[in-house]
Amino acid sequence: MKNILGDIEGFQWDKGNIEKNWLKHKVLNTECEQVFFNEPLIVADDLKHSQNEKRWFLLGRTDLDRKLFIVFTVRKKLIRIISARDMTRKERKIYNEEIKKHTEI
C-alpha cells in the first residue's frame, strides 16, 4: 500500500476544508503532513468511503508522537487530507503492535 505514496510531490489543502480538522478535532495541518514522514506508517484502502474517488486511511504519528488517524485521497500527485483525528484505543493498539514488529527486526 505504501507505493501509493511513492510518487507524491506534496499536499493540497482545499480552501473550504483547511480549518475543518482543527475546528473539529484540534489537529493542525502541519501535524497531518508530519505523519506521512514518520515510521511506522500503516496505510490501507478506505473501501467504505471510496465510491466517488479512491480513498485511503492511515495510522501514524506526528513529530511529537501524537498518534493520528487520517483519511486522504491523491489528486495529481498531491495528498489531499479529508479528515484527521486522534486514534481510538483500538487503533492505538494496532499501531503499537506494528511499532513492536519494527523494533524486533
N, C-alpha and C positions, 0 to 999 in steps of 0.2 A: 504493500500500500504506500510506503514512503516514496516510491518512484514518482507518484503524482507531484511530489514537492521538488523533484529534480530539476525541472525547467522553470521554476518560479523566478520572477525578476523583481518582485516587490509586493506591496499591499495596495488595495484600493479601498478607500473609505467613502461610502455613499453619504452625500450631504444630509439626507433625511435619517440616516442610521448612525451617524458619527457619535452622538451622545447617548444612544439608547442603552448600551451596556453599562455606562457609568450611572445613569439615572436609575436603571432597574436593578443592577447587581453590584454597583461600586467597583467595576472593573475598568481600568484605564486602557485606552487603545495601545499605549506602549507596552502594557503588560501582555496584551493579546499577541503582539508581534514578538515579544521575547520568547514566548512559549515555543515558537517554531524553531528556535535556535538552541534549545536545551534538551539534552538527552536524559532519560529515555523519553521517547515520544510515541504514544500509541495512536495510530490513525486507522479509522475503519469507515466503511461505507455507511451513510445515513440513509438506508433504504426507505425508511418510513416517510422521509421528507424530500425525496428526490423525484417527485412527479414532474415538475416543470424544468428543473435543471439538476445536474448531478451535485450531490452534497456529501460531505464527509464530516465526521466528528473526530475530535482528538482529545486525549488526556495528556496533559503536560504541566510543566512548572515554569514559573517566572524566575528571574534572576534572584529574587528574594525568597524563593521556594514556596510561593503561593501556588497551590495546585488548582488548575483550571480545566473546565470542560468547555470546549469551543466547537461550534458548528460553523463550517465555512464552505465556500464554493471557489472554483477557479475560473476566472474570466480573462482571456487573452494573457496568460502567464502571470496574472496577478491574483493574490489571495484576497478574497472578499469575506470578511468576518460577518456572519449572520447573527450569531449570539455568543455570549461568553458569560460564564458564571463559575462560582466555586464548585469543586467536585462534591458530589454527595458522599456519604460514608461508604457506600458500596463501590463507587468509582475510585475513591481513595484506596480502598483495599486492593482492587485490581491493579491500580497504578503502583502501589507499594510492592506488590508481588513481582511486577515487572522490574522494579528497581533491584530487588533481591537477585533476580536472574542475571542482571548486568554486573552486579558486584561479585557473583560467584564465579564468573567466567575468568 
